[in-house]
Amino acid sequence: MQPITISRTRLRWELVIVLALSFGASGVYAIVSIIERLTRDQPLSQQTATINRPLSEQAVLDLVYQLLSFTFGLAPVALVIFLVWRGTSPHLGALGLGTPLGGYRNPKRRWWPREIWLGVGLAALIGIPGIGFYLVSKGIGINATVVPTVLDTYWWTIPILVLQALKAALGEELIVVAYFFDRMRKLGVGPVTTVISSALLRGSYHLYQGFGGFLGNVIMGLVFGWFYQRYGRALPLIVAHWVLDIVSFAGYPLALALWPALFGVAS
């Protein structure tokens, strides 16, 4: 059976449609959001950008809505998995998942534990200076105060935040990096242009936070893009992103309690 070839025109439209259903649309909304923020009388540094908020005043319905948000929010990820699925192993090789072609030096060694720990290391590399960059951006007035969560405290609050972090990690790293890189390569776009384009896309849908959020995520996108271009593995990026968001979402109340002047809203 001959492999199916896809024309460049079809690939371009496919990429546009996938981004229009996911982070491309988010980028457009974020651009409109930052324009709206800049037209307010209130300075940007005194505004807030909330990521996780209640979806209902009733606890049970809020939980239902949060779970629906998680489930349907992964639909674009399911779409790209469907589009790149291979009939032979590794089925998700185009997304940098599964046993690497050629394996590692030790063929009996499983691939995923090593990549999980690599992801934890990446999280530390990005997260520690990232906090400082956010505080500086907020201090010089180019970023809003980012509030990771204002969810009420229920038994399900932390699990929901972990799931929302997973949704963001899977969506961004599999669509904005793995899928995007695969399609750009098939379109004949060079690696440098692809890395920069992916980083700018990542930065664009964080513009709702301010220019600091944009710049910080562009830098993160450049690091993640270089890593993926160099090694072609998505799991470390997913783990790193997931760890960063879990720490941000779940650790925010503690950070606010300990350092209200740094992480609270400026008056």
Secondary structure, DSSP 8 states (H G I E B T S, - for coil): -------HHHHHHHHHHHHHTTHHHHHHHHHHHHHHHHTSSS-GGG-EEEEE--S-SSHHHHHHHHHHHHHHHTHHHHHHHHHH--SSSSTTGGGT-SS-TT--SSTTS-HHHHHHHHHHHHHHHHHHHHHHHHHHHHHTTSB-EEEEE-----TTHHHHHHHHHHHHHHHIIIIIIIIHHHHHHHTT--HHHHHHHHHHHHHHTTGGGBHHHHHHHHHHHHHHHHHHHHH---HHHHHHHHHHHHHHHHHHHHHHHH-HHHHS---
